[in-house]
Amino acid sequence: MMKIGITYDLRDDYLTEGYGEEETAEFDHPQTIAAIEETLQSLGYKTDRIGHIRALVRRLVAGERWDLVFNIAEGLRGFGREAQVPALLDAWEIPYTFSDPLVLSLTLHKGMTKRVIRDLGIPTPDFAVVETPEEIAAVALPFPLFAKPVAEGTGKGVTAASKIGDRTDLARVCRELLATFRQPVLVETFLPGREFTVGVIGTGAEAFVPGVLEVHLTEKAEKEVYSYANKEDWHGRIEYRLAADAIAMAAEKTALAVWRGLGCRDGGRIDLRADANGTPNFIEVNPLAGLRPEHSDLPILCGLAGMPYRELIAGIMRSALKRIGNES
């Protein structure tokens, strides 16, 4: 029986240490860890909860090993925070699920990712990366614009104010984001079209899309943006609907091009938004997508598409085991 370690950052641990709600938004709920562990056990694996990177370091030094690690650790500091656990596991030659340190470091920085996406010829909104207040005046993009922290997830830093209509608002929002998140700000052309999130399972040529989810904002939602508040408390604010029309199929094709072009592995999610012509544009990729049942976008999407949570986890494991040459 294969022994599967599970690495993760538990939100409650960091809240106990004094971190805030938004600071810890990307970290996992106990239900997520329980669901992953129970599902892996139902698939015939022996599981071992490891926890965050510091716990992993202690156990590696003590000589403990695993056949594979199911890694959803987000990390806490720096642009390479999601890459820390995979890099450590690479050094110890222990295989793991999901993307490698190169992909995880690149994709956390939305500006760097968009440069690669643009080079691949994939549509993405024009953008600028603002690193200091002095650089705000140099932004030469037509309004309206959209601004968010360059290296956050779960909608952190995204509010109704993120849609910007003039230079006064641009300066105010950028200064607030620079001060609050202590990292550069991504400023990009605001796209007025439909918003999609596309799930992907698998690696390379074998990657496939279980479904395309369209994000509909209700009257209770913050307007026009898939914000932190809308994501965290989505019931009543968001309606998730499967989409299968021509634009949704174009979003699927673009998502797979992104997934393969960046070298993402095993499972994740890609967000796209249509421009005024109805062309889906790449917004961002999440190679460590949330896996909390009935709460995170990827499980919701798969469930609507007729794929139970167990099959989602099984698909991720099949992809990872095939990559490492163990398809038993």
C-alpha positions in Angstrom: 0.0 0.0 0.0 1.4 3.4 -1.0 2.1 5.8 1.8 0.9 9.3 0.8 2.0 12.3 2.9 -0.2 15.4 2.9 1.4 18.9 3.1 -0.8 21.9 3.7 -1.1 25.2 5.6 -4.0 25.1 8.0 -5.8 28.5 8.3 -6.6 28.0 12.0 -3.0 27.6 12.8 -2.1 31.0 11.4 -5.2 32.7 12.9 -4.1 31.4 16.3 -0.6 33.0 15.7 -2.3 36.4 15.2 -2.6 36.6 11.4 -5.7 38.3 10.0 -8.6 36.8 8.1 -7.5 38.2 4.7 -3.9 37.3 5.3 -4.8 33.7 5.7 -7.5 33.5 3.0 -5.5 31.1 0.9 -4.8 28.6 3.7 -6.9 25.5 4.2 -9.9 24.7 6.3 -9.9 21.5 8.4 -12.7 20.2 6.2 -10.4 20.3 3.2 -7.7 18.2 4.8 -10.2 15.7 6.1 -11.9 15.4 2.7 -8.6 14.8 0.9 -7.4 12.3 3.5 -10.6 10.4 3.6 -10.8 10.3 -0.2 -7.2 9.1 -0.5 -8.0 6.3 2.0 -11.1 5.3 0.1 -8.9 5.0 -3.0 -6.7 2.5 -1.2 -3.8 4.7 0.0 -2.3 4.9 3.4 -2.2 8.6 4.5 0.0 10.6 6.8 -0.8 14.3 7.7 2.5 16.2 7.6 1.3 19.9 7.6 3.3 23.0 6.8 6.9 23.3 5.6 8.4 23.5 9.1 6.8 20.2 10.0 8.0 18.7 6.8 11.6 19.8 7.5 11.6 18.3 10.9 10.3 15.0 9.7 12.7 14.8 6.7 15.6 15.5 9.0 14.3 12.7 11.3 14.5 10.3 8.3 10.9 9.9 7.5 9.9 9.3 3.8 6.7 8.9 1.7 6.0 7.2 -1.6 4.4 10.4 -2.8 3.3 13.7 -1.1 -0.1 15.2 -1.9 1.0 18.8 -1.7 -1.4 21.8 -1.3 0.9 23.9 0.9 0.6 27.6 -0.1 3.5 29.0 1.9 3.6 32.3 3.7 6.4 34.6 2.5 7.8 35.7 -0.9 7.1 35.1 -4.5 8.5 31.6 -4.2 6.3 30.6 -1.2 4.2 28.0 -3.2 7.5 26.5 -4.5 9.1 25.9 -1.1 7.6 22.5 -0.3 8.1 21.1 -3.9 11.7 22.3 -3.9 12.4 20.6 -0.6 10.8 17.4 -1.9 12.8 17.6 -5.1 16.0 17.8 -3.0 15.0 14.6 -1.1 13.8 12.9 -4.3 10.3 12.5 -3.1 7.6 12.8 -5.8 4.5 15.0 -5.2 1.3 16.1 -6.8 0.8 19.3 -8.8 3.3 21.6 -10.4 7.0 22.0 -9.8 8.9 24.9 -8.2 9.5 26.7 -11.5 5.8 26.8 -12.4 4.7 27.7 -8.9 7.1 30.6 -8.6 6.2 31.9 -12.1 2.5 31.7 -11.7 2.3 33.3 -8.3 3.6 36.5 -10.0 0.7 37.5 -12.3 2.9 40.0 -14.2 5.6 37.5 -15.0 3.0 34.9 -16.0 1.3 37.3 -18.4 4.6 38.1 -20.1 5.0 34.4 -20.8 1.4 34.0 -21.8 1.8 37.0 -24.2 4.9 35.4 -25.7 3.0 32.2 -26.3 0.5 34.2 -28.4 -2.4 33.7 -26.0 -4.8 36.6 -25.5 -4.4 38.5 -22.3 -5.3 42.1 -21.4 -2.6 44.8 -21.8 -1.0 45.5 -18.5 1.6 47.3 -16.4 3.3 46.3 -13.2 3.6 49.2 -10.7 6.3 48.6 -8.1 6.5 52.1 -6.5 4.2 55.1 -6.2 6.5 57.0 -8.5 5.6 54.5 -11.3 1.9 55.2 -11.3 2.1 58.2 -13.5 3.9 56.2 -16.2 0.9 53.8 -16.7 -0.2 54.5 -20.3 -3.3 52.3 -20.7 -6.8 53.4 -21.6 -9.4 53.5 -19.0 -11.2 51.7 -17.5 -8.5 49.7 -15.8 -8.3 46.9 -13.2 -5.8 46.8 -10.3 -4.9 44.0 -7.9 -1.8 42.7 -6.0 0.6 41.0 -8.3 1.0 37.8 -6.1 -2.1 37.0 -4.2 -4.9 34.6 -4.6 -8.5 34.0 -3.5 -9.4 37.5 -4.7 -7.2 39.2 -2.0 -7.0 42.9 -2.6 -9.9 42.8 -5.1 -12.9 45.0 -4.3 -15.4 47.0 -6.2 -12.8 49.8 -6.2 -10.4 47.6 -8.3 -12.2 48.8 -11.4 -10.7 52.2 -12.1 -12.1 55.0 -14.2 -9.6 57.8 -14.0 -6.1 58.8 -13.0 -7.1 60.0 -9.5 -8.6 56.6 -8.7 -5.6 54.8 -10.3 -3.2 56.7 -8.0 -5.4 56.1 -4.9 -6.0 52.4 -5.5 -2.4 51.7 -6.4 -1.0 53.5 -3.3 -3.4 51.6 -1.1 -2.5 48.2 -2.5 1.2 48.9 -2.4 0.9 49.9 1.3 -1.4 47.1 2.3 0.2 44.1 0.5 3.8 45.4 0.3 4.2 44.0 -3.2 3.8 45.4 -6.8 0.4 46.0 -8.3 -0.8 44.6 -11.6 -2.8 47.1 -13.6 -4.5 45.8 -16.7 -7.2 46.8 -19.2 -10.6 46.0 -17.8 -12.5 43.5 -19.9 -16.3 44.0 -20.0 -17.3 40.4 -21.1 -18.3 37.2 -19.5 -16.1 35.6 -16.8 -15.2 32.0 -16.7 -13.2 29.6 -14.6 -12.0 26.5 -16.3 -10.9 23.4 -14.5 -8.1 21.2 -15.8 -7.1 17.7 -14.8 -4.0 15.9 -16.0 -0.6 16.9 -17.5 0.6 17.8 -21.0 -1.2 16.2 -23.9 -3.4 14.2 -21.5 -4.8 17.2 -19.7 -8.5 17.7 -20.1 -11.2 20.1 -19.1 -14.0 18.5 -17.0 -16.1 21.7 -17.4 -16.3 25.4 -18.0 -17.9 27.4 -15.2 -19.4 30.8 -15.8 -19.4 33.2 -12.9 -22.6 35.2 -12.5 -22.8 38.0 -10.0 -26.2 38.5 -8.3 -27.6 41.8 -7.0 -26.1 41.0 -3.6 -22.5 40.8 -5.0 -19.9 43.5 -5.2 -20.4 44.9 -8.7 -18.5 43.8 -11.8 -15.6 42.0 -10.0 -15.0 38.5 -8.7 -13.8 40.0 -5.5 -12.4 38.6 -2.2 -15.8 39.3 -0.5 -17.7 37.6 -3.3 -15.4 34.5 -3.2 -15.3 34.1 0.5 -19.1 34.4 1.0 -20.3 33.3 -2.4 -23.7 31.9 -1.3 -26.3 34.4 -2.6 -23.6 36.6 -4.2 -22.5 34.2 -7.0 -24.3 31.9 -9.3 -22.1 29.2 -10.8 -23.3 27.8 -14.1 -21.8 25.4 -16.5 -21.3 26.9 -20.0 -21.0 25.1 -23.3 -21.6 27.6 -26.0 -19.1 28.8 -28.6 -17.4 31.4 -26.3 -17.2 28.8 -23.5 -15.6 26.3 -25.8 -13.1 29.0 -26.9 -12.3 29.5 -23.2 -11.7 25.8 -22.8 -9.3 25.8 -25.8 -7.4 28.8 -24.4 -7.2 27.3 -20.9 -5.6 24.1 -22.2 -3.1 26.2 -24.2 -2.2 28.0 -21.0 -2.0 24.8 -19.0 0.3 23.1 -21.5 2.3 26.2 -22.4 3.2 26.9 -18.7 3.9 23.3 -17.9 1.3 22.9 -15.2 0.6 19.4 -13.8 -2.1 17.1 -12.4 -4.9 19.6 -11.7 -5.8 23.2 -11.3 -7.9 26.1 -12.6 -7.6 28.9 -15.1 -9.6 32.2 -15.0 -10.6 34.0 -18.2 -12.7 36.9 -19.1 -14.1 37.9 -22.5 -13.2 41.2 -24.2 -15.7 43.4 -26.0 -15.5 41.1 -29.1 -16.3 38.0 -27.0 -12.8 36.6 -27.1 -11.8 34.9 -23.9 -8.6 36.4 -22.4 -6.3 34.8 -19.9 -6.5 36.5 -16.5 -4.7 34.1 -14.1 -3.9 30.5 -13.4 -4.1 28.6 -10.1 -1.9 25.5 -10.2 -2.7 24.9 -6.5 -6.5 25.3 -6.7 -8.7 25.1 -3.6 -10.0 21.6 -2.9 -12.6 22.2 -0.2 -15.8 20.3 -1.2 -18.8 22.5 -2.0 -16.8 25.7 -1.4 -13.8 25.9 -3.8 -14.3 26.6 -7.4 -12.7 23.4 -8.8 -14.8 20.9 -6.8 -17.9 23.0 -7.5 -17.2 23.0 -11.2 -16.5 19.2 -11.3 -19.6 18.5 -9.3 -21.8 20.5 -11.7 -20.1 18.6 -14.6 -21.0 15.3 -13.0 -17.6 14.4 -11.6 -17.8 13.5 -7.9 -15.1 14.8 -5.5 -13.6 11.3 -5.3 -13.1 11.2 -9.0 -11.4 14.6 -9.0 -8.9 13.4 -6.4 -8.5 10.1 -8.3 -7.8 12.0 -11.5 -5.1 14.1 -9.8 -3.5 11.0 -8.4 -3.6 9.1 -11.7 -1.8 12.0 -13.4 0.9 12.3 -10.7 1.5 8.5 -10.6 1.8 8.3 -14.3 4.4 11.1 -14.3 6.5 9.3 -11.8 6.2 6.0 -13.6 3.9 4.3 -11.1 0.4 3.6 -12.6 -0.5 0.8 -10.2 
